[in-house]
């Protein structure tokens, strides 16, 4: 009986003893185009098996794909989260062994789960840093226009443009129709504004063009809008598309692949290209070579608006011939300068109005 009592007391003492669970953590960052790896150990005091079970549940996590984030002191850099998988049974066994042998600590038996898109895979493909960014503002857009530009931006987000490949906006985006989820909006056709599916997609093509422009990529096809639109200031940096004839195309002539990311923050749309930076870009403009006064305002009836409603959806803009000059300086000393000239027709303000109110007798 005495021996049995002593054994039980020893076991109880071991169960109440506090030991340290050591957890090895792995981290990677992609900073300034360089891949940095960090390995460390976190220590958690454990007094009971229930505490250990709760700790394992807290530490187990799924991996998160690599992405680029911004910090004022670092600029743009890549982050990821590896996943951890710890089996409760194995953790308990390691804990019990530590108690039985009087050890002050033990390592949690973990399995590291890499993300599907890891920083290492991006690094190998040359996707290492920000190389170009485009920004436009869609403040004042109709609800359907905002819907369409958000949808188009989502469809392009995460696209990888291989080294040496030619990017086609129309090909990358796919069909722009109601079946693809786009809504009716106002689109520019020639010298008039009409109802059509996909109004707002050109906000995305313009923002993509700016990202490629400031990345110093060769622009193979680009068409300005017919008019200077307030969404696309400054002038000369817009790009319209209209399938299948009018496209935006550029070439990835960088040393690696390019990753295209889209973001909407407030009323601004951002398009960023991440890759390997091997050039610097400077530009001048917009340089106004000619100007003509804007046209008189126009009123368009919109049956979707309440009766008597009046809403301004476009603002007057003068006609102009505008030039923007870009200079690309490569790491090997080469320098390429190109002028982009845009001709805009004069444009007048556009107001949408709801249908006329029904006469009193019709409302009875």
C-alpha positions in Angstrom: 0.0 0.0 0.0 2.8 2.4 0.9 4.6 1.7 -2.4 1.4 2.3 -4.4 0.8 5.6 -2.5 4.3 6.8 -3.3 3.8 6.0 -7.0 0.5 7.9 -7.1 2.1 10.9 -5.4 5.0 10.9 -7.9 2.6 10.8 -10.8 0.5 13.7 -9.3 3.6 15.7 -8.8 4.7 15.2 -12.4 1.3 16.2 -13.7 1.4 19.4 -11.8 5.0 20.3 -12.7 5.4 23.1 -15.2 7.6 22.6 -18.2 8.3 24.7 -21.3 6.8 23.7 -24.7 9.2 24.9 -27.4 7.7 25.8 -30.7 10.0 26.4 -33.8 8.7 29.2 -36.0 9.7 29.9 -39.6 9.3 33.2 -41.4 10.3 34.7 -44.7 10.3 38.2 -46.1 11.0 39.5 -49.6 12.6 42.9 -49.0 14.4 45.1 -51.6 14.3 42.1 -54.0 16.1 39.8 -51.6 14.6 36.8 -49.9 15.3 36.7 -46.2 14.6 33.7 -43.9 14.1 33.7 -40.2 14.0 30.8 -37.7 13.2 31.2 -34.1 11.7 29.5 -31.0 8.7 30.5 -29.0 8.4 29.2 -25.4 5.1 28.4 -23.7 4.8 27.3 -20.1 2.6 24.2 -19.8 1.3 22.9 -16.4 -1.4 20.4 -17.5 -2.4 18.3 -20.4 -5.5 20.5 -20.9 -3.3 23.6 -21.2 -1.2 21.7 -23.8 -4.4 20.8 -25.8 -5.5 24.4 -25.8 -2.0 25.5 -26.9 -1.9 23.0 -29.8 -5.4 24.3 -31.0 -4.1 27.8 -30.9 -0.8 27.1 -32.8 -2.3 25.0 -35.6 -3.1 27.2 -38.6 -3.5 27.1 -42.3 -0.9 28.6 -44.6 -1.6 32.0 -46.3 -0.3 32.8 -49.8 2.5 35.3 -50.3 1.5 38.9 -50.9 3.1 42.3 -51.0 2.4 44.9 -48.3 3.5 48.4 -47.8 5.3 49.9 -44.8 6.5 53.5 -44.6 10.1 52.6 -43.5 10.4 49.5 -45.8 8.3 50.4 -48.8 6.8 47.4 -50.6 7.9 44.0 -49.4 6.6 40.4 -49.6 5.2 38.4 -46.7 3.7 34.9 -46.3 2.4 32.7 -43.6 3.5 29.0 -43.4 1.0 26.7 -41.9 1.6 24.5 -38.8 0.1 21.1 -38.1 0.6 19.6 -34.7 -1.0 16.3 -33.7 -2.4 16.4 -30.2 -1.4 12.7 -29.5 2.2 13.3 -30.4 2.3 16.5 -28.4 0.9 14.8 -25.3 3.5 12.0 -25.7 6.4 14.5 -25.9 5.0 16.3 -22.8 4.7 13.1 -20.8 8.2 12.0 -21.7 9.5 15.3 -20.5 7.7 14.9 -17.2 8.8 11.3 -16.8 12.5 12.1 -17.3 12.4 15.3 -15.3 13.2 17.6 -18.2 12.4 21.3 -18.0 11.3 21.6 -21.7 10.3 19.7 -24.8 9.8 20.5 -28.5 6.3 20.4 -30.0 6.4 17.9 -32.9 5.1 20.1 -35.8 4.8 19.7 -39.5 5.3 22.9 -41.6 2.8 23.4 -44.4 4.1 25.8 -47.1 1.6 28.1 -48.9 0.4 27.4 -52.4 2.0 30.6 -53.6 5.2 31.0 -51.5 7.7 33.8 -51.5 10.3 31.3 -52.6 8.3 30.5 -55.7 7.7 34.2 -56.5 11.4 34.9 -56.0 12.4 32.1 -58.4 10.1 33.6 -61.0 11.6 37.0 -60.6 8.6 38.5 -58.8 10.5 40.3 -56.1 9.5 44.0 -55.8 7.2 46.7 -57.1 8.1 47.8 -60.6 5.1 50.0 -61.6 1.9 51.4 -60.2 -1.2 53.0 -61.8 -3.9 55.0 -59.9 -7.2 56.5 -61.0 -10.2 58.0 -59.1 -13.8 57.0 -60.0 -15.4 59.5 -57.6 -18.9 60.5 -58.9 -19.4 57.3 -60.9 -22.8 55.6 -61.1 -23.5 52.5 -59.1 -23.4 50.3 -62.2 -20.1 51.8 -63.4 -18.5 51.1 -60.0 -19.8 47.6 -60.1 -18.3 47.0 -63.6 -14.9 48.4 -62.8 -14.7 46.4 -59.6 -15.7 43.2 -61.4 -13.1 43.8 -64.1 -10.4 44.6 -61.6 -11.1 41.3 -59.7 -10.9 39.3 -62.9 -7.3 40.6 -63.5 -6.1 40.4 -59.9 -3.4 37.9 -59.4 -2.6 37.5 -63.1 1.0 36.4 -63.9 2.5 37.7 -67.1 5.4 35.4 -68.1 8.8 36.8 -69.1 8.8 37.8 -72.7 5.0 37.5 -73.1 2.7 40.1 -74.6 -0.2 41.2 -72.4 -3.5 41.8 -74.1 -6.1 43.4 -71.9 -9.1 42.0 -73.9 -7.6 38.5 -73.8 -6.8 38.7 -70.1 -10.2 40.1 -69.2 -12.4 37.8 -71.3 -16.0 38.6 -72.4 -17.6 41.8 -71.2 -21.3 41.0 -71.3 -24.2 40.3 -68.9 -23.4 36.6 -68.8 -20.0 37.5 -67.3 -21.7 39.6 -64.7 -21.4 43.1 -66.1 -24.2 45.6 -65.9 -25.7 48.3 -68.1 -24.0 51.6 -68.0 -23.1 54.6 -70.1 -20.3 54.0 -72.6 -18.6 56.3 -75.2 -19.3 55.3 -78.7 -17.7 57.6 -81.2 -19.0 61.1 -80.5 -21.9 60.2 -78.3 -22.7 58.5 -75.0 -25.0 55.5 -75.1 -26.3 52.8 -72.8 -24.2 49.7 -73.0 -22.9 46.8 -71.0 -19.6 47.2 -69.3 -19.3 51.0 -68.7 -16.4 51.5 -66.4 -14.1 48.8 -67.8 -12.0 51.5 -69.4 -11.2 52.8 -65.9 -9.4 49.5 -65.4 -7.6 49.5 -68.8 -6.5 53.1 -68.1 -5.1 52.1 -64.7 -3.4 49.0 -66.1 -1.8 51.2 -68.8 -0.5 53.6 -66.2 1.1 50.7 -64.2 2.8 49.5 -67.4 3.8 53.0 -68.4 5.5 53.7 -65.1 7.1 50.2 -65.1 8.9 51.2 -68.3 7.4 48.4 -70.3 7.2 48.6 -74.1 3.6 49.7 -75.0 2.6 47.8 -78.2 -1.0 49.1 -78.5 -2.8 52.0 -76.7 -5.7 54.2 -77.8 -6.8 57.4 -75.9 -10.4 58.1 -75.2 -12.3 60.3 -77.5 -12.6 62.9 -74.8 -10.7 64.1 -71.7 -12.6 62.4 -68.9 -12.4 63.6 -65.3 -11.8 60.1 -64.1 -8.5 59.9 -66.0 -6.6 63.0 -65.0 -3.9 63.9 -65.8 -4.6 63.9 -69.5 -2.6 61.7 -71.9 -2.3 58.7 -69.6 -5.6 57.0 -70.4 -6.3 53.9 -72.5 -9.7 52.9 -73.9 -10.6 49.3 -75.0 -13.5 48.1 -77.1 -13.5 44.4 -78.1 -12.5 42.9 -80.3 -11.0 45.8 -82.2 -9.5 48.3 -79.7 -7.1 46.7 -77.2 -4.3 47.6 -74.8 -1.1 45.6 -75.2 2.3 45.7 -73.7 5.3 43.4 -73.5 7.0 42.0 -70.4 10.7 42.5 -71.4 11.9 42.4 -67.7 14.2 39.6 -66.5 11.4 37.7 -64.8 7.6 37.2 -64.6 5.3 40.0 -63.6 2.5 39.7 -61.0 -0.5 42.0 -61.6 -2.5 43.0 -58.5 -5.6 45.3 -58.3 -6.9 47.1 -55.2 -9.9 49.4 -54.6 -9.5 51.8 -51.7 -12.3 54.3 -51.2 -12.9 55.8 -54.7 -9.5 55.0 -56.0 -8.4 52.0 -58.1 -4.8 50.9 -57.9 -3.0 48.5 -60.3 0.5 47.4 -59.2 3.0 45.3 -61.1 5.5 43.3 -59.1 8.6 41.8 -60.8 12.4 42.5 -61.1 13.3 46.2 -61.3 16.0 46.7 -63.9 15.2 50.2 -65.1 14.2 53.7 -64.0 11.4 55.7 -65.5 11.0 59.5 -65.9 8.3 61.4 -67.7 7.2 64.9 -68.7 3.7 66.1 -69.2 1.0 66.5 -69.9 2.1 69.0 -72.6 -0.9 70.7 -74.2 -0.2 71.4 -77.9 -3.7 72.6 -78.8 -6.9 73.4 -77.0 -10.6 74.0 -78.0 -13.5 75.0 -75.8 -15.9 72.4 -74.4 -19.3 71.6 -75.9 -22.7 72.7 -74.4 -24.2 70.4 -71.8 -26.4 67.5 -72.7 -29.4 65.8 -71.0 -30.1 62.1 -71.2 -33.2 60.4 -69.9 -32.6 57.5 -67.6 -35.7 55.4 -66.8 -33.9 53.8 -63.8 -33.9 57.1 -61.9 -36.8 58.4 -59.9 -39.1 60.8 -61.7 -37.8 64.4 -61.5 -34.2 63.3 -60.5 -31.3 65.1 -62.2 -27.8 63.7 -61.8 -24.5 64.9 -63.4 -22.4 62.0 -64.5 -19.9 63.8 -66.7 -18.2 67.1 -66.7 -17.2 69.5 -69.5 -13.7 69.2 -71.0 -12.0 71.1 -73.7 -10.7 69.4 -76.8 -6.9 69.1 -76.9 -3.8 67.6 -78.4 -1.7 66.3 -75.5 1.7 64.9 -75.4 3.4 62.8 -72.6 7.1 61.9 -72.9 8.6 58.9 -71.2 12.3 58.2 -70.7 13.4 54.7 -69.7 16.9 54.2 -68.4 18.1 50.6 -68.2 20.6 49.1 -65.8 23.0 48.4 -68.7 23.1 52.1 -69.6 20.6 52.1 -72.5 18.1 54.9 -72.7 14.8 54.9 -74.6 12.6 57.9 -75.0 9.0 57.8 -76.4 6.3 60.4 -76.9 2.6 59.4 -76.4 0.3 61.8 -78.2 -3.4 61.9 -77.6 -6.0 63.8 -79.5 -9.3 64.6 -77.6 -12.5 66.0 -79.0 -14.3 68.7 -77.0 -16.8 67.3 -74.5 -19.8 68.8 -72.7 -21.3 68.0 -69.3 -23.9 65.2 -69.2 -26.9 65.1 -66.9 -29.1 62.1 -66.4 -32.7 62.8 -65.6 -35.5 60.6 -64.4 -38.7 60.1 -66.6 -41.2 62.9 -66.4 -43.7 62.7 -63.5 -47.1 61.2 -64.4 -50.0 63.7 -64.6 -52.3 63.8 -61.5 -55.1 62.0 -63.3 -52.8 59.1 -64.3 -51.8 58.6 -60.6 -55.4 58.0 -59.4 
